[in-house]
């Protein structure tokens, strides 16, 4: 078992780095969606904007746009 680990240490390190990067991307998208921000960019002019967010989130976003 130790020989298998030692022979493949490079592959294991690369796999761990890639898994970490994917985890960070997914976590960022989850946090953005949870806070009501779009994960793909800007919703202005997007035909699918009503499908991405609930009416409650859109209402809050409109209120914030008016306040700023």
VENSULLIN-V954129 format. One record per helix or strand of 2 or more residues. SS is the DSSP state (a for helix, b for strand). FROM is the first residue (numbers start at 0). LEN is the number of residues. Records with the same first field share a line. If there is no record, write none. Layout:
SS->FROM-LEN ; FROM-LEN
This chain:
a->1-6 ; 8-26 ; 48-4 ; 54-13
